[in-house]
């Protein structure tokens, strides 16, 4: 039985009987006496309901989790403050990993950007930094994400469209021209070819004279969520996991401040997962990476402190806050008790948050500003360490400069005008928040148990288990929208007629033409014999057990392309084809 069917997943309480669920929560009798909540229900609530019944809709979170009308001390009787919450900066970090919260340092305001050519995106980065952004985040185009060069036949029509085109070290040099990598932190959303793009970044920093030991940033490098949700995989699961453990080992000594993986629930949620599934599958992915690292002979406390997480900030305000708080507690507990981590840095879950792209609507796009502000606020109240706010036009196209700047201003207003940064974990102690946090924790552990029985997350992915769970949740949510049980303003209610079209950013084929021309010049001017030698060395390393990062760095320095490096590994490992799950 899946956790959902057992009551841990979306709709689970309904299947188990919503009445029994509510009675379980409501029935708190001490020594045979009536609780105050029960008295209130009998004396105050029941007469009111007879006169004015509640609206005839299911009262659930956006994930389908039933919600009581009132939460009191009865609902948190099983929550022990010292054991389950503790003070900020103390195990299990439910209330935050920093004792001072945002009073000491605000979250990093990291705007996700990338489009067209490296020259186009370099200009956008400089505009964002000038506007007060404190970190960069690279969005790559689809050919780069899939390990293909701009001149590949499968890249036709996609170059520079959903992100920036980066084919070689030359492109990476242009992307960060005039930006000091020793002073800025950079996050790169890249997975299957993560090692190649990471190597390019390191070589650019090297050429700038930056010390690798002081470089700070993140590569997403989360291949499991690609198999589960986003589907931008190249190699089969097990060699893909080998690349990740090689990055762990290399970075632990060579780039010790770099976050070697950003375990991403964001794309799992965008694919239709509930908040609980996002939490459970993301953390279980993280556990799988740790286990593979340990199995590769690495010490937990050498690489786990550089694992970070990436969560979605969706529209159900309180459910999202509870999700972040539960994530910190679960990770701390698992790292200490399951893996025996002794360094408290290994216990502390650090995470980036991005507002929910899937919640944005093409209809009445200015409504997206409000959605994004509320979602961003939930991330801040949940203690995020960095944040990206989506732009109002992203349901239609990549954001314009004006829309991206407004999205950044949204973060700045929350930080400096709302007052929410004055207090650490300001919603801690709320009966509702603490109950939701505990429910999230319990549901996640149910999913862990199911996946562990399968042998781990790789085995679960190969069986299609998380993929099927997410597909079913997405279907249930769409049904609730079509039945108007969930209202999407401007879509299935409050619809406007004859909307004025919004001016959007358009990427034409000129970007592809420029990228292909640059690539052709590069192949004519580089030392192609050296490129061949480095690619042969990469194949040899892939066929054996040597760490892949040194030969990748050599190939990058020779100006081998992303496509050439990925093709070298394709020759050794092949490409993955997913088995359909019905």
Secondary structure, DSSP 8 states (H G I E B T S, - for coil): --TTTTTSSTTHHHHH-HHHHHHHHH---BTTB--HHHHHIIIIIHHHHHHS---SS--B-TT--B--S---GGGGTT--IIIII-STTSTT-TT-SSTTGGGT---EEEEEE--BSHHHHHHHHHHHHHTT--EEEEEB-HHHHTT--TTSGGGTTTTTTSSB---SHHHHHHHTTT--TTTS-EEEE--TTHHHHHHHHHHHHHHHT--GGG--EEE---HHHIIIII----S-HHHHHHHHHHHHHHHHHHSTTEE-EEEE-HHHHHTT--HHHHHHHHHHHHHHHHHHHHHTT--HHHHGGGEEEEEEE-S-HHHHHHHHHHHHHHHHHHHHHTS---SHHHH---EEEEE-GGG--STTTTHHHHHHHHHHHHHHHTT-SEEE---TTTTTSS--HHHHHHHHHHHHHHHHHSSGGGSTTTTTT-HHHHHHHHHHHHHHHHHHHHHHHHTSHHHHHHHTHHHHHHHHHHHHHHHHHHTTSS--BTTTBS--SS----------THHHHHHHHHHHHHHHHS-HHHHHHHHHHHHHHHHSSS-HHHHHHHHHHTT--HHHHHHHHHHHH---------
